[in-house]
Amino acid sequence: PAQLALFGDKARARQLAAEHGVPLLPGTGAATLAEVQAFFAAQRAADPHCGVMLKAVAGGGGRGMRAVSDPAELPEAYARCQAGGLAAFGVGDVYAEKLIPRARHLEIQVLGDGTQVIALGERECTLQRRHQKLIEEAPAAPLPAGLRERLLDDALRLARRLDYRGVGTVEFLVAGDRHWFLEVNPRLQVEHPVTEEVTGIDIVELMLR
């Protein structure tokens, strides 16, 4: 339960990732509309073509997410993101991250017993529609040299330093040979059989044990 509470707050999860040296996109904590507007303005000053992704702090399953490429669209997008978080999760807090166009989405399957943590490789879940995963495969399509190892190292470092207990996934965005922490899902995911097929390991049995 403690881990569900910890990682259910995505802004807090970003903070934890930063504290443990996991790469992060530029972003905010839970922020007001004015703070998000200031963040967007700062990003635009460095890159006139960049956008932002608004996310509900308690979001999940593609709910409470809005990509914004025009600062004029921020107020409406913020309100919609806030309303989506309230309706689905009872929490209206919103945070922002720099938008990475055409990023890949990879997740690392981890399992821990409170003293040890292992990883069962990655799943590629880039093929999505409206932020809903459609197809997952393992292992991921060819990755740049060393990237898989860095993803595994960062996922395991975060989970080990938090004495992770249970099953879960540490999710990342990937562009080229760079990667950034996205979130932790501290639970069994419906796509776990993809990893079971390629490893022969019964993740549900391990979770129960």
Backbone bond lengths (Angstrom), bond angles and torsions (degrees), N, CA, C in turn:
res aa  C-N    CA-C-N  psi(-1)  N-CA   C-N-CA  omega(-1)  CA-C   N-CA-C  phi
1 P - - - 1.476 - - 1.525 112.75 -
2 A 1.338 116.65 -36.88 1.467 119.43 -179.83 1.527 110.53 -63.25
3 Q 1.327 117.22 -37.15 1.458 119.64 -178.72 1.525 111.13 -74.37
4 L 1.317 116.93 -34.13 1.464 119.47 174.20 1.522 110.35 -60.48
5 A 1.326 116.26 -43.69 1.464 120.59 -179.90 1.523 110.73 -67.30
6 L 1.328 116.38 -39.97 1.454 120.94 -176.90 1.516 111.59 -64.58
7 F 1.320 117.00 -49.23 1.456 120.31 -174.62 1.526 112.91 -90.45
8 G 1.325 117.31 -8.32 1.459 119.48 174.89 1.515 112.09 -67.39
9 D 1.321 117.09 -22.59 1.460 122.56 175.23 1.523 107.18 -94.97
10 K 1.332 116.96 102.75 1.459 120.57 -172.43 1.526 112.69 -68.67
11 A 1.327 116.94 -29.95 1.461 119.59 176.71 1.529 109.94 -67.87
12 R 1.327 116.46 -40.53 1.472 120.50 176.82 1.526 110.39 -65.68
13 A 1.326 117.49 -37.27 1.458 120.64 178.03 1.533 110.78 -62.88
14 R 1.331 117.26 -39.27 1.467 120.57 175.47 1.525 110.58 -59.39
15 Q 1.324 115.32 -42.82 1.468 120.04 -179.68 1.527 110.55 -62.19
16 L 1.334 116.61 -43.09 1.462 120.60 178.61 1.528 111.39 -62.50
17 A 1.335 115.77 -42.21 1.460 119.54 179.01 1.529 110.37 -60.68
18 A 1.337 116.13 -43.03 1.468 119.84 179.43 1.524 110.91 -62.66
19 E 1.334 116.25 -41.29 1.466 120.19 -178.88 1.519 111.95 -62.91
20 H 1.339 117.02 -25.85 1.462 120.64 -176.89 1.525 112.65 -107.61
21 G 1.326 116.62 18.62 1.454 120.66 170.57 1.508 116.07 75.99
22 V 1.341 118.01 21.18 1.458 121.10 177.93 1.533 108.12 -89.44
23 P 1.333 119.03 132.06 1.467 120.57 -176.19 1.530 112.32 -58.74
24 L 1.333 114.83 137.98 1.464 122.26 -178.78 1.510 110.27 -126.49
25 L 1.327 116.62 146.75 1.452 120.99 167.26 1.523 109.43 -70.87
26 P 1.337 118.15 151.53 1.457 118.89 169.54 1.519 109.36 -55.66
27 G 1.320 116.69 137.31 1.458 119.30 -177.62 1.509 111.24 -170.58
28 T 1.314 115.58 -171.47 1.457 123.27 -178.74 1.523 109.52 -122.28
29 G 1.315 115.60 169.11 1.451 120.29 162.71 1.524 107.55 -84.42
30 A 1.321 117.26 -165.00 1.458 119.94 173.17 1.528 107.94 -54.95
31 A 1.329 117.28 125.57 1.456 120.85 -167.39 1.518 111.95 -136.18
32 T 1.323 115.20 149.14 1.461 121.43 171.80 1.525 108.99 -74.76
33 L 1.331 116.05 168.74 1.460 119.88 176.49 1.525 110.24 -59.15
34 A 1.321 117.59 -42.42 1.468 120.68 -179.62 1.525 111.07 -61.93
35 E 1.318 117.25 -39.36 1.465 120.76 178.90 1.525 111.38 -68.00
36 V 1.325 116.79 -38.40 1.464 120.16 176.52 1.525 109.99 -65.90
37 Q 1.319 117.35 -40.98 1.465 120.63 177.98 1.532 110.98 -61.89
38 A 1.324 116.70 -40.38 1.461 120.44 178.27 1.528 110.83 -65.74
39 F 1.334 116.69 -40.12 1.461 121.08 177.55 1.527 110.20 -62.65
40 F 1.333 117.03 -45.25 1.461 121.24 179.94 1.528 109.89 -61.45
41 A 1.324 117.14 -43.00 1.457 120.83 179.94 1.525 111.10 -61.70
42 A 1.325 116.72 -40.19 1.459 120.16 179.21 1.529 111.04 -66.34
43 Q 1.322 116.99 -39.48 1.459 120.24 178.36 1.514 111.14 -66.86
44 R 1.337 116.40 -39.82 1.456 120.89 179.12 1.529 111.71 -66.01
45 A 1.324 116.43 -31.66 1.463 119.63 178.44 1.521 110.76 -63.63
46 A 1.336 116.08 -33.99 1.465 120.84 179.43 1.524 111.91 -85.76
47 D 1.324 116.47 -32.65 1.466 121.76 -178.04 1.527 108.25 -144.20
48 P 1.346 117.98 100.74 1.465 121.59 -174.33 1.527 114.81 -61.23
49 H 1.323 116.45 -13.74 1.468 119.16 -176.05 1.527 113.38 -106.63
50 C 1.317 117.99 2.31 1.468 118.83 -174.12 1.529 110.67 -77.99
51 G 1.319 114.54 159.43 1.463 122.10 174.12 1.510 109.63 -123.46
52 V 1.319 115.92 -178.58 1.458 120.99 177.03 1.525 109.35 -130.06
53 M 1.312 114.74 154.82 1.458 121.91 172.60 1.513 107.91 -110.89
54 L 1.336 116.47 121.09 1.456 121.56 175.09 1.519 108.44 -91.62
55 K 1.338 115.73 139.29 1.461 120.17 -177.72 1.517 109.95 -140.26
56 A 1.327 115.34 141.75 1.458 120.04 172.02 1.520 108.67 -72.33
57 V 1.328 116.78 134.73 1.464 121.69 -179.55 1.521 110.85 -56.70
58 A 1.325 117.05 -36.51 1.461 121.46 -178.81 1.527 111.75 -102.92
59 G 1.339 116.74 18.59 1.462 119.60 -175.27 1.514 112.86 -71.06
60 G 1.310 114.58 174.15 1.459 121.38 178.17 1.506 110.08 174.12
61 G 1.323 115.46 160.22 1.455 119.06 178.64 1.509 113.56 61.89
62 G 1.337 116.35 26.48 1.461 119.32 -179.72 1.515 114.21 83.01
63 R 1.333 117.82 -2.55 1.461 120.73 179.75 1.525 109.99 -83.27
64 G 1.338 115.52 146.16 1.456 120.55 175.51 1.506 113.89 70.98
65 M 1.358 117.78 37.29 1.464 122.12 178.47 1.516 109.33 -127.61
66 R 1.327 116.66 137.02 1.462 122.11 178.18 1.525 109.71 -143.86
67 A 1.331 116.95 123.35 1.457 121.48 173.02 1.519 108.30 -88.24
68 V 1.320 116.42 133.80 1.462 121.75 -176.99 1.527 108.78 -129.52
69 S 1.336 116.07 124.92 1.460 120.66 178.46 1.519 112.80 -110.81
70 D 1.332 117.10 -11.39 1.463 122.36 -179.26 1.524 108.62 -122.20
71 P 1.337 118.33 122.25 1.468 119.84 -179.38 1.527 113.76 -55.16
72 A 1.321 117.04 -27.64 1.465 119.74 179.76 1.523 112.16 -67.21
73 E 1.328 116.78 -20.14 1.462 120.56 -178.98 1.523 112.71 -86.73
74 L 1.328 116.54 -5.82 1.461 119.40 -173.78 1.525 114.22 -60.28
75 P 1.353 119.74 -48.34 1.473 118.07 -176.16 1.529 113.22 -56.63
76 E 1.330 116.98 -46.09 1.466 119.01 -179.42 1.525 110.85 -67.56
77 A 1.332 117.49 -42.44 1.460 120.30 -179.65 1.520 110.82 -64.21
78 Y 1.310 117.19 -40.42 1.460 121.17 178.56 1.523 110.11 -61.67
79 A 1.330 116.43 -45.80 1.469 120.48 -179.23 1.521 111.08 -63.01
80 R 1.321 117.17 -40.24 1.465 120.49 179.47 1.530 111.44 -67.94
81 C 1.314 115.95 -41.00 1.458 120.68 178.73 1.530 110.07 -63.92
82 Q 1.316 116.00 -43.73 1.463 121.49 178.58 1.524 110.77 -62.33
83 A 1.336 116.33 -44.56 1.466 120.53 179.91 1.529 111.32 -65.09
84 G 1.333 116.19 -38.63 1.463 119.51 178.56 1.518 111.80 -64.34
85 G 1.335 116.67 -40.50 1.456 119.99 177.90 1.517 112.03 -65.43
86 L 1.327 116.29 -40.89 1.467 120.40 178.94 1.518 111.20 -65.23
87 A 1.330 116.69 -44.96 1.459 120.58 -176.15 1.522 112.07 -66.73
88 A 1.338 116.32 -41.25 1.460 119.73 -173.79 1.522 113.19 -88.86
89 F 1.347 117.05 -31.78 1.462 119.48 -170.30 1.520 113.90 -130.23
90 G 1.346 117.34 -4.28 1.456 119.89 177.65 1.513 114.49 76.59
91 V 1.347 117.16 11.29 1.461 121.78 179.94 1.525 108.33 -131.24
92 G 1.328 117.45 127.48 1.449 121.00 -175.39 1.512 115.56 -100.70
93 D 1.330 118.43 3.80 1.468 120.29 -178.62 1.526 110.73 -66.74
94 V 1.330 115.73 144.40 1.465 123.01 -176.40 1.526 108.94 -130.56
95 Y 1.326 116.63 143.61 1.463 120.91 171.59 1.516 108.93 -131.10
96 A 1.325 116.83 171.34 1.463 121.47 -175.92 1.517 110.36 -132.34
97 E 1.322 115.49 149.00 1.453 123.08 172.81 1.518 108.71 -133.81
98 K 1.327 115.61 154.88 1.456 119.54 172.71 1.525 108.96 -62.33
99 L 1.312 117.06 136.51 1.461 122.13 -178.99 1.535 109.76 -83.29
100 I 1.321 115.96 128.61 1.468 122.14 175.89 1.531 107.47 -107.77
101 P 1.329 118.15 103.14 1.477 119.56 -177.85 1.526 111.32 -63.75
102 R 1.294 115.82 142.65 1.468 123.44 174.31 1.521 112.95 56.24
103 A 1.310 116.96 31.49 1.466 120.30 177.15 1.519 110.33 -71.86
104 R 1.332 115.23 151.50 1.467 120.35 170.43 1.523 108.50 -86.89
105 H 1.318 115.57 155.94 1.466 122.21 -178.30 1.525 106.92 -123.35
106 L 1.342 116.13 113.87 1.462 122.00 179.38 1.517 109.78 -122.93
107 E 1.320 115.06 145.71 1.458 119.76 179.13 1.525 109.35 -130.76
108 I 1.343 114.79 140.79 1.459 122.27 -179.60 1.525 108.31 -104.50
109 Q 1.334 116.74 124.32 1.467 121.34 177.93 1.521 109.32 -81.42
110 V 1.336 116.11 122.18 1.463 120.23 178.97 1.522 109.86 -121.43
111 L 1.340 115.41 154.48 1.451 122.95 175.83 1.524 107.71 -139.98
112 G 1.319 116.76 134.34 1.457 120.02 179.86 1.517 111.48 -140.94
113 D 1.344 115.84 152.69 1.463 120.20 178.13 1.528 111.89 -114.60
114 G 1.348 115.53 15.00 1.460 119.46 -179.30 1.509 113.20 94.11
115 T 1.349 116.33 -16.84 1.473 120.26 177.02 1.526 111.51 -124.17
116 Q 1.328 117.14 -31.07 1.460 122.00 179.14 1.526 108.97 -130.68
117 V 1.328 115.69 149.87 1.462 121.47 176.22 1.516 108.52 -132.48
118 I 1.331 116.74 137.15 1.458 121.47 174.39 1.526 108.48 -125.58
119 A 1.329 115.82 161.61 1.460 121.82 175.58 1.520 108.85 -121.14
120 L 1.319 115.42 142.29 1.468 121.17 179.41 1.524 110.75 -109.62
121 G 1.327 116.24 37.95 1.458 119.63 176.66 1.513 112.79 81.50
122 E 1.329 113.99 -167.91 1.464 119.83 -173.91 1.523 111.98 -115.59
123 R 1.330 113.90 160.55 1.465 121.55 168.70 1.530 107.45 -123.37
124 E 1.310 115.36 137.68 1.465 120.78 174.65 1.524 107.97 -91.90
125 C 1.337 115.82 124.32 1.470 119.66 -179.12 1.528 110.31 -131.50
126 T 1.339 115.51 40.39 1.458 121.23 -177.23 1.522 112.11 -72.77
127 L 1.334 117.42 -33.25 1.460 119.99 -176.46 1.518 109.26 -74.71
128 Q 1.340 115.58 104.44 1.461 121.79 -174.97 1.525 110.32 -136.06
129 R 1.301 114.72 161.63 1.462 121.83 172.43 1.520 107.25 -134.93
130 R 1.327 116.40 121.39 1.473 121.84 -177.43 1.527 111.01 54.12
131 H 1.329 115.35 43.25 1.463 123.27 178.37 1.527 112.67 65.51
132 Q 1.326 117.33 16.38 1.462 121.54 175.56 1.527 108.47 -105.68
133 K 1.330 116.81 128.15 1.458 121.10 -178.52 1.526 109.67 -69.74
134 L 1.327 115.62 132.33 1.461 120.76 -179.90 1.522 111.95 -105.88
135 I 1.331 116.94 -45.12 1.458 121.90 -178.11 1.522 108.26 -134.39
136 E 1.326 116.25 135.83 1.461 121.48 173.25 1.518 108.64 -124.40
137 E 1.335 114.76 146.67 1.453 118.76 176.67 1.517 109.55 -140.24
138 A 1.327 114.81 153.07 1.456 121.32 177.31 1.525 107.77 -142.81
139 P 1.325 117.16 136.06 1.463 126.20 -6.34 1.519 110.93 -69.39
140 A 1.339 116.70 173.37 1.454 121.26 179.92 1.522 110.26 -66.36
141 A 1.324 114.93 159.21 1.462 120.50 172.15 1.528 108.32 -55.37
142 P 1.325 118.32 162.41 1.468 119.84 -173.82 1.525 113.30 -45.12
143 L 1.330 115.04 133.07 1.459 122.64 -179.48 1.522 109.40 -113.68
144 P 1.328 117.94 151.07 1.466 120.34 175.85 1.528 110.91 -56.54
145 A 1.301 116.61 152.57 1.463 122.05 -177.89 1.518 111.31 -54.88
146 G 1.314 115.22 128.61 1.454 121.14 176.27 1.513 115.44 86.19
147 L 1.340 118.24 -12.54 1.461 119.10 -174.92 1.521 111.79 -68.96
148 R 1.334 117.12 -42.80 1.465 119.31 179.71 1.531 110.51 -57.69
149 E 1.299 116.58 -43.70 1.467 120.60 -179.35 1.527 110.93 -63.14
150 R 1.329 117.28 -40.16 1.468 120.08 179.64 1.522 111.24 -67.37
151 L 1.320 117.21 -39.06 1.464 120.64 177.07 1.527 110.68 -61.91
152 L 1.328 115.81 -47.19 1.465 120.11 179.62 1.524 110.98 -62.76
153 D 1.333 116.73 -42.93 1.462 120.33 -179.07 1.523 111.12 -61.81
154 D 1.328 117.23 -44.40 1.467 120.00 -177.94 1.522 111.23 -68.11
155 A 1.338 116.88 -41.17 1.463 119.77 179.28 1.528 110.35 -62.94
156 L 1.325 116.78 -45.36 1.457 120.39 -178.18 1.529 111.93 -69.00
157 R 1.330 116.98 -38.20 1.459 118.93 179.54 1.527 111.28 -61.98
158 L 1.314 116.16 -44.77 1.466 119.83 179.49 1.524 110.45 -63.50
159 A 1.336 117.37 -47.96 1.464 120.57 -177.55 1.530 111.71 -65.44
160 R 1.328 117.16 -40.23 1.465 120.08 -177.85 1.521 111.72 -68.04
161 R 1.312 116.95 -40.09 1.460 119.08 -178.01 1.525 112.34 -71.36
162 L 1.327 116.01 -16.27 1.460 119.86 176.61 1.527 111.47 -103.25
163 D 1.343 116.60 10.83 1.472 121.42 -179.98 1.524 110.72 49.75
164 Y 1.326 114.82 52.26 1.469 120.92 -173.04 1.524 111.05 -58.28
165 R 1.322 115.51 137.43 1.459 121.86 177.94 1.518 109.38 -131.14
166 G 1.332 115.48 123.32 1.459 120.70 -178.34 1.516 110.14 115.07
167 V 1.327 116.24 -167.36 1.459 121.08 175.96 1.522 108.07 -107.94
168 G 1.312 115.71 158.62 1.461 119.40 -179.99 1.511 110.57 -179.65
169 T 1.314 114.57 178.17 1.458 120.67 176.44 1.523 109.01 -131.02
170 V 1.328 114.77 140.64 1.458 121.68 171.10 1.522 105.87 -104.85
171 E 1.328 116.56 121.53 1.463 120.76 -170.69 1.528 110.92 -107.27
172 F 1.338 114.35 144.70 1.455 121.68 -176.71 1.522 110.80 -135.43
173 L 1.334 115.86 149.91 1.456 122.14 163.25 1.521 107.85 -93.89
174 V 1.334 115.96 144.69 1.463 121.64 -178.27 1.524 108.57 -132.81
175 A 1.320 115.95 133.49 1.465 121.56 172.87 1.524 107.48 -139.66
176 G 1.324 116.42 117.83 1.452 119.70 -174.52 1.510 110.07 62.92
177 D 1.340 116.43 -126.45 1.458 119.30 179.15 1.526 111.87 -103.80
178 R 1.344 116.81 17.11 1.463 120.84 179.30 1.524 109.99 -108.58
179 H 1.330 115.65 153.30 1.462 120.15 178.20 1.519 109.64 -143.12
180 W 1.331 114.67 154.58 1.462 121.48 -178.81 1.521 109.48 -140.99
181 F 1.316 115.90 141.87 1.462 121.91 177.65 1.522 110.10 -61.80
182 L 1.313 115.96 139.08 1.459 121.91 178.54 1.523 111.11 -113.00
183 E 1.337 116.76 -57.79 1.462 120.98 -178.99 1.521 108.97 -172.11
184 V 1.322 115.71 172.00 1.461 122.67 171.41 1.517 107.88 -120.14
185 N 1.319 115.82 129.76 1.463 120.79 171.15 1.519 107.45 -101.09
186 P 1.347 118.01 102.82 1.475 120.80 -172.53 1.530 112.24 -85.71
187 R 1.320 115.23 57.25 1.469 119.65 -173.92 1.525 108.57 -164.36
188 L 1.316 114.84 174.11 1.457 120.84 171.43 1.526 108.65 -74.50
189 Q 1.326 117.12 134.40 1.461 120.67 177.26 1.524 110.08 -105.42
190 V 1.316 115.23 154.31 1.463 118.71 -176.86 1.527 111.88 -62.50
191 E 1.351 117.46 -22.75 1.457 119.69 -178.23 1.526 113.59 -86.60
192 H 1.344 117.48 7.85 1.468 119.36 -178.48 1.534 113.74 -57.85
193 P 1.346 121.05 -28.73 1.473 118.47 -179.69 1.523 113.58 -63.56
194 V 1.347 117.99 -21.72 1.461 119.53 177.29 1.525 109.33 -60.90
195 T 1.330 116.23 -45.07 1.471 120.51 177.85 1.521 111.15 -69.39
196 E 1.318 117.19 -37.72 1.473 119.70 177.85 1.533 111.25 -60.19
197 E 1.332 116.05 -37.73 1.465 119.45 -178.77 1.521 111.94 -64.10
198 V 1.334 117.50 -38.01 1.464 118.84 -174.98 1.522 113.35 -91.45
199 T 1.339 117.40 -14.95 1.466 119.49 179.51 1.522 112.92 -107.18
200 G 1.332 117.38 -23.05 1.456 120.27 -174.44 1.514 112.99 75.85
201 I 1.326 117.21 10.88 1.465 121.71 -178.07 1.539 109.79 -99.86
202 D 1.321 116.65 133.34 1.459 122.22 179.10 1.550 107.91 -86.73
203 I 1.324 115.84 98.63 1.455 121.30 -175.02 1.533 111.03 -66.19
204 V 1.318 116.68 -35.75 1.469 119.34 -179.57 1.532 110.60 -65.93
205 E 1.339 116.17 -41.16 1.466 119.41 177.86 1.532 110.11 -61.18
206 L 1.335 116.60 -44.72 1.452 119.65 179.40 1.531 111.64 -63.17
207 M 1.328 116.55 -38.63 1.456 120.80 177.93 1.540 110.31 -59.90
208 L 1.327 116.22 -46.31 1.466 120.32 -179.42 1.532 111.28 -66.47
209 R 1.327 116.62 -38.94 1.467 119.31 179.05 1.523 111.06 -66.70
